[in-house]
Amino acid sequence: MSLPQGRQRELPPKWVGAAAAQAISKSQVAAVVAAGLICGNFAVKGYALFLRGEAGPIVRPWLPQECHTPWLAAFAAVLVLGGLLLLALRPRSIYLLDFVCYRPPDELKVTYDRFMQGSVDSGFFDVEALDFQRRILNKSALSQETFFPPGLHASPPEVSMASAREEASLVMCSSVEQLLKKTGITARQVDVLVTNCSLFNPTPSLAAMVINSLGMRSDVDSYNLAGMGCSAGVLAVGLASKLLKERGRGGYALVVSTENITQNWYRGRDRSMLIPNTIFRLGAAAVLLTSSASERRRCKYRLERLVRVHLGADDAAYRCIFQAPDAAGSMGVALSKDIVKVAARAMTANLTRLGPLVLPWSEKLMFAFNWVARQVCQPGTVAPYVPDFTRAFDHFCLHAGGRGVVEGLSAQLGLSPTQMAPSANTLYWYGNTSSSTVWYSFGFCEAVTGVKRGDVVWQIAFGSGFKCNSAVWRALRNINDKDHAAWQHIVGREGEAMAVLAALASAPKEDGRQANGSVAPKQVEVSCAEPDAPTLQPSNGHRVDGVAKRVTRSSNGHATN
């Protein structure tokens, strides 16, 4: 008979892991010091023999008597050739030279009022659909300063192919131009181009759009990834890395990640398809990779690991994020009720593969001991050990797919508010920009938190299919990049996003009970919470009203319907 979760024993206790980590760290230092002393001792003795002219009798017996010089020359040549062969056969490292996250102009900001008024003016939604979007928006943890594309600012919204192309050109080409200017690399120096956009795939492709706009070479290896969801940014990095390695010589790869909002703004009444309308926003990221060893000195990071998981063989996973027309024929992306379970399975599989590659030995030993204990002890009496990934990574760039994603992942990984801040701020200031969210979070780490040489940065993203992809980067130098245009506005407002999340977490439910705002460790949500949650006053004090219900203030200061 199994014990309740709260009564299960922890074997081994958590303090054992901390003690083991300290012991292993100290033993490693001791081993390095001992090896250094031994090598130093031999070097000093050898140098002393050389000065006294006594080194010859020691070396000479090991060489043929006839002629020492040719043998020495041959031995040296073998050493040199062996070293060159090892250098040629070693895996080629992939470096991150720099990246840029797109900051739209202020005139494209969409407040809560502007969002709701545009939805009303469109004429696509009935009262229930408008009210549903209002309630989702009020508890989404998005600020009043996220961005919509130009087509959705029109009245009524313009959702044409021309408007969608305008959005794609605006965010992608502008990001690339900023990146090339920042790095000093010209468009014709780029050898590999990978673009990704899940829902907008015109002909010619988006990759062709970038090539045409920037005048790139005719022999550039170009690829356009489509339909791969919010995890495609990490996927694109993996593809670009493989293409660079296959070149056999140093080169540059440009990765451009975005999602197109204009043509994929849902115009129906299905609630499962309305959620993306409220949380997806305008954004893009451009990333420059290189395999050139000569560029290492000015590169920021080295790619350490890239782990991909795809659960598409399972029907529930395959259909949990599915683009299809609704009952009335309006095209949209539906989120199924199985998405929480599927996301948890995908992340578990990803961490199972990633853990042995990145976790310190102390965590590996703790996991092994716990596994043995669970096999020996009575079933249900020993709680499974969850490795502490904060011992493996210094910075966390979680997919900002919604408030539930950020809060759920942070709770499951045991992150502190500081570790959670990059993703929380990305969601607050930019919303869900799909595959580029992990790059906005990365930019926050550089611009606000600061990255030290040797720090390890982890990006993890989820996408349709269903996929969970991870990328691990190691900093090659100290980085405190205040030039990130996407984060220059945040000076003096660094704590605003976390304060809003805390307010939403402590807001009462409609029945008066307090909601802790947390998500169970297994629940990795890809959207904000259920629509029956309370509304929250927007940060600038404006009310979202005049639709179906009015948001007012009760005597205790909380928002009510």
C-alpha positions as a printed NumPy array, in Angstrom:
array([[  0.   ,   0.   ,   0.   ],
       [  1.5  ,   3.328,  -1.018],
       [  1.786,   6.257,   1.324],
       [  0.352,   9.697,   0.535],
       [  2.722,  11.973,  -1.339],
       [  3.308,  14.103,   1.742],
       [  4.381,  11.065,   3.822],
       [  6.755,   9.548,   1.294],
       [ 10.354,   9.467,   2.411],
       [ 13.104,  11.279,   0.56 ],
       [ 15.947,   8.872,  -0.104],
       [ 18.568,  10.177,  -0.097],
       [ 17.756,  13.453,   1.744],
       [ 18.378,  16.623,  -0.23 ],
       [ 21.214,  17.723,   2.048],
       [ 23.174,  14.69 ,   0.878],
       [ 23.215,  16.045,  -2.665],
       [ 24.571,  19.402,  -1.51 ],
       [ 27.255,  17.683,   0.573],
       [ 28.201,  15.416,  -2.334],
       [ 28.484,  18.39 ,  -4.661],
       [ 30.849,  20.14 ,  -2.224],
       [ 32.907,  16.981,  -1.773],
       [ 33.221,  16.352,  -5.512],
       [ 34.124,  19.978,  -6.159],
       [ 36.852,  19.925,  -3.504],
       [ 38.197,  16.57 ,  -4.696],
       [ 38.448,  17.911,  -8.247],
       [ 40.418,  20.92 ,  -7.03 ],
       [ 42.678,  18.649,  -4.983],
       [ 43.305,  16.372,  -7.988],
       [ 44.233,  19.323, -10.209],
       [ 46.584,  20.735,  -7.553],
       [ 48.228,  17.321,  -7.04 ],
       [ 48.709,  16.818, -10.788],
       [ 50.176,  20.301, -11.076],
       [ 52.642,  19.654,  -8.234],
       [ 53.767,  16.34 ,  -9.737],
       [ 54.24 ,  17.804, -13.215],
       [ 56.009,  20.824, -11.754],
       [ 58.354,  18.587,  -9.774],
       [ 59.334,  16.627, -12.896],
       [ 59.776,  19.846, -14.871],
       [ 62.061,  21.384, -12.235],
       [ 64.202,  18.237, -11.986],
       [ 64.455,  17.929, -15.761],
       [ 65.473,  21.555, -16.11 ],
       [ 68.121,  21.127, -13.424],
       [ 69.586,  18.103, -15.248],
       [ 69.602,  20.074, -18.497],
       [ 71.503,  22.947, -16.88 ],
       [ 74.112,  20.552, -15.491],
       [ 74.461,  18.791, -18.848],
       [ 73.24 ,  15.516, -17.399],
       [ 70.094,  15.132, -19.526],
       [ 71.941,  13.505, -22.444],
       [ 72.954,  10.291, -20.644],
       [ 69.361,   9.795, -19.538],
       [ 67.784,  10.259, -22.998],
       [ 70.511,   8.691, -25.159],
       [ 69.994,   5.02 , -24.126],
       [ 66.422,   5.184, -25.442],
       [ 67.587,   6.16 , -28.956],
       [ 69.379,   4.054, -31.624],
       [ 73.189,   4.341, -31.395],
       [ 73.792,   4.974, -35.084],
       [ 72.251,   8.391, -35.513],
       [ 70.236,  10.354, -33.003],
       [ 69.322,  13.416, -35.072],
       [ 67.226,  11.713, -37.849],
       [ 65.328,   9.687, -35.286],
       [ 64.565,  12.792, -33.278],
       [ 63.389,  14.581, -36.413],
       [ 61.163,  11.657, -37.414],
       [ 59.698,  11.427, -33.919],
       [ 58.927,  15.161, -33.936],
       [ 57.328,  14.898, -37.392],
       [ 55.065,  12.048, -36.201],
       [ 53.997,  14.101, -33.202],
       [ 53.184,  17.111, -35.383],
       [ 51.239,  15.054, -37.944],
       [ 49.347,  13.25 , -35.179],
       [ 48.398,  16.554, -33.606],
       [ 47.185,  17.944, -36.921],
       [ 45.145,  14.786, -37.551],
       [ 43.47 ,  15.066, -34.168],
       [ 42.643,  18.711, -34.84 ],
       [ 41.15 ,  17.791, -38.219],
       [ 39.028,  14.944, -36.828],
       [ 37.714,  16.681, -33.718],
       [ 34.074,  17.84 , -33.817],
       [ 33.774,  21.399, -35.078],
       [ 32.408,  23.756, -32.425],
       [ 29.445,  26.   , -33.196],
       [ 29.572,  29.513, -31.772],
       [ 26.902,  32.154, -31.273],
       [ 28.359,  35.37 , -32.613],
       [ 25.385,  37.549, -31.625],
       [ 21.607,  37.867, -31.883],
       [ 18.955,  40.582, -32.128],
       [ 15.343,  40.616, -30.928],
       [ 13.003,  42.885, -32.859],
       [ 11.556,  45.899, -31.048],
       [  8.482,  47.193, -32.951],
       [  7.828,  50.943, -33.135],
       [  5.65 ,  52.434, -30.397],
       [  2.783,  53.149, -32.787],
       [  2.177,  49.378, -33.008],
       [  1.495,  48.994, -29.285],
       [ -1.846,  47.416, -28.455],
       [ -3.459,  48.211, -25.106],
       [ -6.261,  46.156, -23.616],
       [ -8.794,  48.759, -24.74 ],
       [ -7.364,  48.84 , -28.258],
       [ -7.449,  45.033, -28.46 ],
       [-11.078,  44.816, -27.401],
       [-12.198,  47.722, -29.567],
       [-10.521,  46.145, -32.589],
       [-12.264,  42.846, -31.847],
       [-15.626,  44.638, -31.639],
       [-15.01 ,  46.639, -34.85 ],
       [-14.056,  43.505, -36.779],
       [-17.638,  42.196, -36.513],
       [-16.381,  38.604, -36.314],
       [-17.279,  37.853, -32.684],
       [-20.508,  37.548, -30.756],
       [-20.979,  38.755, -27.168],
       [-19.854,  35.472, -25.611],
       [-16.653,  35.311, -27.686],
       [-15.798,  38.928, -26.875],
       [-16.402,  38.4  , -23.165],
       [-14.275,  35.245, -23.186],
       [-11.353,  37.099, -24.804],
       [-11.714,  39.973, -22.342],
       [-11.478,  37.671, -19.322],
       [ -8.52 ,  35.745, -20.761],
       [ -6.722,  39.006, -21.552],
       [ -7.249,  40.451, -18.075],
       [ -5.491,  37.517, -16.439],
       [ -2.902,  36.834, -19.14 ],
       [ -0.035,  38.732, -17.41 ],
       [  0.57 ,  40.714, -20.635],
       [  1.303,  44.404, -20.227],
       [ -0.389,  47.337, -21.944],
       [  2.715,  47.678, -24.151],
       [  2.763,  44.564, -26.326],
       [  2.573,  44.901, -30.115],
       [  0.238,  43.998, -32.975],
       [  1.14 ,  44.051, -36.701],
       [ -0.013,  47.014, -38.832],
       [ -2.834,  45.031, -40.438],
       [ -4.553,  44.381, -37.105],
       [ -4.378,  48.071, -36.187],
       [ -6.576,  48.925, -39.163],
       [-10.316,  49.357, -38.63 ],
       [-11.622,  46.892, -39.553],
       [ -8.542,  44.656, -39.365],
       [ -6.807,  43.826, -42.655],
       [ -6.008,  40.12 , -42.72 ],
       [ -4.971,  39.879, -46.368],
       [ -1.928,  38.187, -47.902],
       [ -0.442,  41.629, -48.592],
       [ -0.746,  42.644, -44.915],
       [  0.775,  39.344, -43.817],
       [  3.729,  39.85 , -46.172],
       [  4.159,  43.364, -44.814],
       [  4.356,  41.998, -41.263],
       [  6.867,  39.296, -42.201],
       [  9.101,  41.722, -44.092],
       [  8.937,  44.27 , -41.271],
       [ 10.06 ,  41.983, -38.46 ],
       [ 12.399,  39.616, -40.319],
       [ 14.337,  41.964, -42.566],
       [ 14.625,  44.651, -39.888],
       [ 16.016,  42.128, -37.388],
       [ 18.563,  40.782, -39.859],
       [ 19.716,  44.252, -40.876],
       [ 20.249,  45.212, -37.226],
       [ 22.174,  41.988, -36.575],
       [ 24.484,  42.365, -39.572],
       [ 25.21 ,  45.961, -38.636],
       [ 25.93 ,  44.915, -35.042],
       [ 28.344,  42.123, -36.017],
       [ 29.998,  43.769, -39.009],
       [ 29.154,  40.791, -41.238],
       [ 27.744,  41.444, -44.71 ],
       [ 24.784,  39.56 , -46.184],
       [ 27.029,  38.042, -48.86 ],
       [ 29.248,  36.447, -46.217],
       [ 26.36 ,  34.3  , -44.96 ],
       [ 26.656,  30.669, -46.085],
       [ 23.506,  29.184, -44.514],
       [ 20.05 ,  30.736, -44.026],
       [ 17.289,  29.076, -41.985],
       [ 13.949,  30.825, -41.455],
       [ 11.037,  29.473, -39.452],
       [  7.422,  30.561, -39.264],
       [  4.771,  28.03 , -38.38 ],
       [  1.519,  29.35 , -39.868],
       [  2.419,  31.734, -42.712],
       [  4.131,  30.085, -45.673],
       [  3.762,  32.095, -48.89 ],
       [  5.324,  31.453, -52.262],
       [  8.1  ,  32.506, -52.71 ],
       [  9.158,  31.428, -49.229],
       [ 10.119,  33.653, -46.316],
       [ 13.735,  32.58 , -46.821],
       [ 13.494,  33.877, -50.394],
       [ 12.064,  37.135, -49.014],
       [ 15.157,  37.62 , -46.844],
       [ 17.519,  36.714, -49.701],
       [ 15.791,  39.171, -52.023],
       [ 15.706,  41.982, -49.472],
       [ 19.362,  41.698, -48.485],
       [ 20.896,  40.652, -51.816],
       [ 22.466,  37.436, -50.557],
       [ 24.672,  35.103, -52.638],
       [ 23.136,  32.721, -55.168],
       [ 24.846,  29.702, -53.556],
       [ 23.556,  30.32 , -50.024],
       [ 22.051,  27.176, -48.459],
       [ 18.531,  28.322, -47.612],
       [ 15.764,  26.481, -45.768],
       [ 12.293,  27.529, -44.622],
       [ 10.79 ,  25.575, -41.694],
       [  6.989,  25.593, -41.508],
       [  4.308,  24.152, -39.248],
       [  6.737,  23.305, -36.44 ],
       [  5.259,  25.526, -33.739],
       [  6.847,  27.501, -30.951],
       [  9.84 ,  25.176, -30.575],
       [ 11.061,  25.774, -34.121],
       [ 13.578,  28.442, -33.044],
       [ 15.699,  25.823, -31.263],
       [ 15.071,  23.423, -34.146],
       [ 16.369,  25.981, -36.632],
       [ 19.56 ,  26.405, -34.612],
       [ 20.058,  22.624, -34.72 ],
       [ 19.623,  22.503, -38.499],
       [ 21.946,  25.473, -39.071],
       [ 24.578,  23.877, -36.807],
       [ 24.516,  20.618, -38.782],
       [ 24.797,  22.463, -42.09 ],
       [ 27.794,  24.449, -40.833],
       [ 29.545,  21.297, -39.644],
       [ 28.98 ,  19.591, -42.995],
       [ 30.699,  22.428, -44.834],
       [ 34.068,  21.259, -43.516],
       [ 35.37 ,  24.804, -43.169],
       [ 34.462,  27.919, -41.256],
       [ 31.273,  29.69 , -42.252],
       [ 28.318,  31.761, -41.062],
       [ 24.702,  30.694, -40.562],
       [ 21.786,  33.09 , -40.154],
       [ 18.667,  31.916, -38.302],
       [ 15.493,  34.042, -38.378],
       [ 12.574,  33.031, -36.137],
       [  9.106,  34.591, -36.145],
       [  5.369,  33.914, -36.24 ],
       [  2.869,  35.726, -38.399],
       [ -0.176,  37.113, -36.599],
       [ -2.01 ,  38.905, -39.41 ],
       [ -3.435,  36.044, -41.465],
       [ -3.8  ,  33.727, -38.488],
       [ -5.98 ,  35.943, -36.323],
       [ -8.916,  33.639, -35.603],
       [-12.287,  35.057, -36.621],
       [-14.677,  32.533, -35.105],
       [-16.332,  31.638, -31.805],
       [-14.652,  28.382, -30.746],
       [-13.122,  28.991, -27.312],
       [-10.25 ,  26.544, -27.858],
       [ -9.224,  28.664, -30.863],
       [ -9.783,  32.092, -29.292],
       [ -6.989,  31.824, -26.704],
       [ -4.149,  32.423, -29.229],
       [ -5.831,  35.711, -30.242],
       [ -5.354,  37.085, -26.738],
       [ -1.724,  36.107, -26.021],
       [  0.143,  35.96 , -29.361],
       [  1.931,  39.157, -30.343],
       [  4.324,  40.641, -32.903],
       [  8.019,  39.734, -32.644],
       [ 11.054,  38.089, -34.256],
       [ 14.678,  37.219, -33.584],
       [ 17.736,  36.983, -35.836],
       [ 20.7  ,  34.829, -34.758],
       [ 24.177,  34.597, -36.293],
       [ 26.136,  31.357, -35.805],
       [ 29.648,  30.519, -36.972],
       [ 31.921,  27.494, -37.112],
       [ 35.03 ,  29.577, -37.73 ],
       [ 37.664,  29.104, -35.015],
       [ 39.173,  32.477, -35.917],
       [ 35.924,  34.167, -34.834],
       [ 35.918,  32.546, -31.399],
       [ 37.534,  35.523, -29.692],
       [ 34.566,  37.791, -30.437],
       [ 31.798,  35.192, -30.139],
       [ 29.544,  35.249, -27.097],
       [ 28.692,  31.571, -26.594],
       [ 29.531,  28.025, -27.642],
       [ 26.708,  25.56 , -28.326],
       [ 27.12 ,  22.744, -25.803],
       [ 24.039,  20.578, -26.286],
       [ 20.876,  20.432, -28.358],
       [ 18.249,  17.838, -27.413],
       [ 15.034,  17.248, -29.369],
       [ 11.98 ,  15.203, -28.417],
       [  9.061,  14.468, -30.765],
       [  5.936,  12.632, -29.585],
       [  4.155,  12.749, -32.943],
       [  3.756,   8.969, -33.085],
       [  1.07 ,   9.308, -30.4  ],
       [ -2.337,  10.473, -31.682],
       [ -3.129,  12.58 , -28.602],
       [  0.224,  14.375, -28.856],
       [ -0.12 ,  14.85 , -32.598],
       [ -3.554,  16.48 , -32.295],
       [ -3.191,  18.504, -29.081],
       [ -2.304,  21.643, -31.112],
       [ -4.142,  21.36 , -34.397],
       [ -4.923,  23.819, -37.164],
       [ -8.324,  23.227, -38.733],
       [-11.543,  25.051, -39.603],
       [-14.179,  25.314, -36.899],
       [-17.818,  24.318, -37.324],
       [-18.522,  27.568, -39.188],
       [-15.528,  27.189, -41.501],
       [-13.229,  29.757, -39.846],
       [ -9.615,  28.583, -39.746],
       [ -7.929,  28.477, -36.345],
       [ -5.526,  26.597, -34.091],
       [ -7.265,  24.497, -31.439],
       [ -5.69 ,  23.571, -28.11 ],
       [ -6.984,  20.228, -26.852],
       [ -7.672,  19.222, -23.254],
       [ -4.766,  16.738, -23.455],
       [ -2.157,  19.441, -23.946],
       [ -1.113,  19.625, -20.283],
       [ -0.435,  15.895, -20.052],
       [  1.315,  15.824, -23.415],
       [  3.555,  18.775, -22.548],
       [  4.502,  17.109, -19.253],
       [  5.426,  13.887, -21.073],
       [  7.485,  15.759, -23.652],
       [  9.401,  17.725, -21.047],
       [ 10.034,  14.594, -18.961],
       [ 11.466,  12.852, -22.023],
       [ 13.627,  15.862, -22.875],
       [ 15.015,  16.202, -19.355],
       [ 15.65 ,  12.454, -19.182],
       [ 17.916,  12.755, -22.222],
       [ 19.432,  16.087, -21.263],
       [ 20.073,  15.331, -17.59 ],
       [ 22.974,  12.843, -17.992],
       [ 24.684,  15.296, -20.352],
       [ 24.565,  18.375, -18.117],
       [ 23.911,  17.436, -14.474],
       [ 26.862,  17.369, -12.053],
       [ 27.973,  14.021, -10.623],
       [ 26.386,  14.782,  -7.265],
       [ 22.919,  14.908,  -8.879],
       [ 23.571,  11.79 , -10.953],
       [ 24.584,   9.85 ,  -7.822],
       [ 21.532,  11.113,  -5.935],
       [ 19.25 ,   9.96 ,  -8.736],
       [ 20.948,   6.548,  -8.916],
       [ 20.69 ,   6.047,  -5.135],
       [ 17.024,   7.04 ,  -5.188],
       [ 16.311,   4.62 ,  -8.033],
       [ 17.899,   1.755,  -6.077],
       [ 15.926,   2.724,  -2.958],
       [ 12.64 ,   2.684,  -4.89 ],
       [ 13.43 ,  -0.782,  -6.225],
       [ 14.323,  -2.189,  -2.8  ],
       [ 11.764,  -0.489,  -0.55 ],
       [  8.033,  -1.102,  -0.527],
       [  6.358,   0.556,  -3.546],
       [  5.06 ,   4.036,  -2.821],
       [  7.152,   4.593,   0.31 ],
       [ 10.023,   6.453,  -1.376],
       [  9.334,   9.599,  -3.383],
       [ 11.005,   9.806,  -6.821],
       [ 14.018,  12.104,  -6.809],
       [ 13.703,  15.138,  -9.083],
       [ 17.193,  16.334, -10.099],
       [ 18.051,  19.926,  -9.28 ],
       [ 18.68 ,  21.522, -12.666],
       [ 19.638,  24.8  , -11.024],
       [ 22.974,  23.067, -10.319],
       [ 23.491,  22.573, -14.06 ],
       [ 22.343,  25.94 , -15.444],
       [ 22.952,  29.547, -14.449],
       [ 20.274,  31.177, -16.639],
       [ 16.877,  29.856, -17.724],
       [ 15.114,  30.899, -20.931],
       [ 11.761,  29.148, -20.689],
       [  9.218,  29.285, -23.477],
       [  6.927,  32.212, -22.599],
       [  3.859,  30.552, -24.078],
       [  1.527,  31.952, -21.457],
       [  1.244,  32.669, -17.775],
       [  0.624,  28.974, -17.009],
       [  3.776,  27.924, -18.879],
       [  6.022,  30.367, -17.035],
       [  4.565,  29.656, -13.599],
       [  4.266,  25.9  , -14.15 ],
       [  7.786,  25.359, -15.486],
       [  9.31 ,  27.595, -12.821],
       [  7.503,  25.685, -10.071],
       [  8.502,  22.31 , -11.457],
       [ 12.156,  23.299, -11.799],
       [ 12.247,  25.053,  -8.421],
       [ 13.373,  28.381,  -9.881],
       [ 13.859,  31.503,  -7.811],
       [ 12.169,  34.79 ,  -8.833],
       [ 15.478,  35.937, -10.324],
       [ 15.751,  32.79 , -12.44 ],
       [ 12.121,  33.103, -13.494],
       [ 12.413,  36.805, -14.395],
       [ 13.693,  36.492, -18.02 ],
       [ 10.661,  34.482, -19.143],
       [  8.194,  36.434, -16.985],
       [  9.401,  39.725, -18.477],
       [  9.277,  38.344, -22.013],
       [  5.639,  37.377, -21.53 ],
       [  4.79 ,  40.687, -19.872],
       [  6.44 ,  43.037, -22.368],
       [  6.09 ,  41.05 , -25.615],
       [  3.465,  38.339, -25.101],
       [  3.852,  34.993, -26.831],
       [  5.981,  35.642, -29.909],
       [  6.19 ,  31.889, -30.568],
       [  9.63 ,  30.561, -31.569],
       [ 11.424,  33.826, -30.755],
       [ 10.367,  33.954, -27.068],
       [ 13.451,  32.053, -25.895],
       [ 15.624,  34.668, -27.612],
       [ 13.813,  37.578, -25.959],
       [ 14.471,  35.836, -22.624],
       [ 18.124,  35.35 , -23.612],
       [ 18.341,  39.065, -24.393],
       [ 16.929,  39.889, -20.95 ],
       [ 19.688,  37.774, -19.363],
       [ 22.338,  39.768, -21.212],
       [ 20.836,  43.238, -20.815],
       [ 19.447,  43.086, -17.269],
       [ 20.851,  40.121, -15.343],
       [ 24.298,  39.951, -16.939],
       [ 26.131,  36.785, -17.983],
       [ 29.561,  35.803, -16.688],
       [ 32.228,  33.846, -18.515],
       [ 31.58 ,  30.146, -18.026],
       [ 27.867,  30.593, -17.24 ],
       [ 25.531,  28.038, -18.789],
       [ 22.29 ,  29.231, -20.423],
       [ 19.387,  26.854, -21.064],
       [ 16.651,  27.429, -23.652],
       [ 13.607,  25.129, -23.627],
       [ 10.585,  25.441, -25.92 ],
       [  7.419,  23.498, -26.735],
       [  5.728,  23.182, -30.101],
       [  3.011,  21.454, -32.053],
       [  3.564,  17.908, -33.135],
       [  4.205,  17.589, -30.105],
       [  7.812,  18.704, -29.542],
       [ 10.041,  19.783, -26.67 ],
       [ 13.48 ,  21.09 , -27.638],
       [ 16.43 ,  22.259, -25.529],
       [ 19.58 ,  24.203, -26.351],
       [ 22.457,  24.691, -23.918],
       [ 25.015,  27.495, -24.381],
       [ 28.238,  28.289, -22.476],
       [ 29.402,  31.898, -22.224],
       [ 32.9  ,  32.544, -23.58 ],
       [ 33.257,  35.947, -21.923],
       [ 31.518,  38.328, -19.558],
       [ 28.445,  39.84 , -21.224],
       [ 26.418,  42.815, -20.059],
       [ 24.912,  44.006, -23.331],
       [ 22.912,  47.172, -22.736],
       [ 22.567,  47.66 , -26.502],
       [ 19.665,  45.201, -26.8  ],
       [ 16.971,  47.418, -28.335],
       [ 14.306,  45.042, -27.046],
       [ 15.209,  45.754, -23.415],
       [ 16.379,  49.358, -23.3  ],
       [ 12.906,  50.483, -22.255],
       [ 12.939,  48.398, -19.07 ],
       [ 15.369,  50.573, -17.096],
       [ 13.676,  51.406, -13.797],
       [ 10.833,  48.936, -14.47 ],
       [ 12.668,  45.637, -13.949],
       [ 10.333,  44.408, -11.208],
       [  7.033,  45.278, -12.883],
       [  6.423,  41.901, -14.531],
       [  7.03 ,  39.869, -11.37 ],
       [  4.737,  42.204,  -9.404],
       [  1.895,  41.609, -11.886],
       [  2.369,  37.842, -11.706],
       [  2.278,  38.007,  -7.909],
       [ -0.916,  40.088,  -8.005],
       [ -2.588,  37.609, -10.35 ],
       [ -1.51 ,  34.684,  -8.201],
       [ -2.999,  36.222,  -5.05 ],
       [ -6.219,  37.481,  -6.666],
       [ -9.385,  35.803,  -5.28 ],
       [-11.471,  33.484,  -7.358],
       [-15.054,  34.364,  -8.085],
       [-16.234,  32.243,  -5.155],
       [-14.012,  34.235,  -2.78 ],
       [-11.305,  31.577,  -2.304],
       [ -7.685,  32.561,  -2.75 ],
       [ -5.854,  31.208,  -5.79 ],
       [ -2.178,  30.463,  -5.275],
       [ -1.499,  30.878,  -8.97 ],
       [  0.76 ,  27.852,  -9.077],
       [  0.505,  24.937, -11.447],
       [  1.059,  21.378, -10.352],
       [  4.515,  20.147, -11.341],
       [  3.051,  17.853, -13.989],
       [  0.962,  20.595, -15.548],
       [  2.94 ,  22.52 , -18.139],
       [  0.209,  24.738, -19.573],
       [  0.566,  26.385, -22.961],
       [ -2.041,  29.028, -22.357],
       [ -3.25 ,  31.21 , -19.557],
       [ -5.614,  29.835, -16.931],
       [ -9.275,  28.934, -17.315],
       [-11.743,  31.605, -18.42 ],
       [-13.614,  31.594, -15.118],
       [-10.654,  33.195, -13.345],
       [-11.034,  36.787, -12.082],
       [-10.268,  39.845, -14.127],
       [ -7.501,  42.237, -13.183],
       [ -7.317,  45.969, -13.695],
       [ -4.818,  46.789, -16.471],
       [ -1.58 ,  48.36 , -15.257],
       [ -2.333,  51.8  , -16.705],
       [ -5.669,  51.995, -14.889],
       [ -7.861,  51.749, -18.004],
       [-10.848,  49.454, -17.817],
       [-11.749,  46.926, -20.438],
       [-15.473,  47.608, -20.697],
       [-18.384,  48.243, -23.024],
       [-18.35 ,  44.731, -24.473],
       [-20.488,  42.343, -22.476],
       [-19.61 ,  43.117, -18.867],
       [-17.866,  45.942, -17.107],
       [-14.762,  45.537, -14.989],
       [-15.308,  47.53 , -11.808],
       [-13.642,  47.818,  -8.453],
       [-15.147,  46.31 ,  -5.346],
       [-14.666,  47.812,  -1.902],
       [-11.665,  45.577,  -1.196],
       [ -9.852,  46.794,  -4.304],
       [-10.161,  43.604,  -6.326],
       [-11.488,  43.496,  -9.858],
       [-14.956,  42.075, -10.257],
       [-17.325,  41.456, -13.136]])
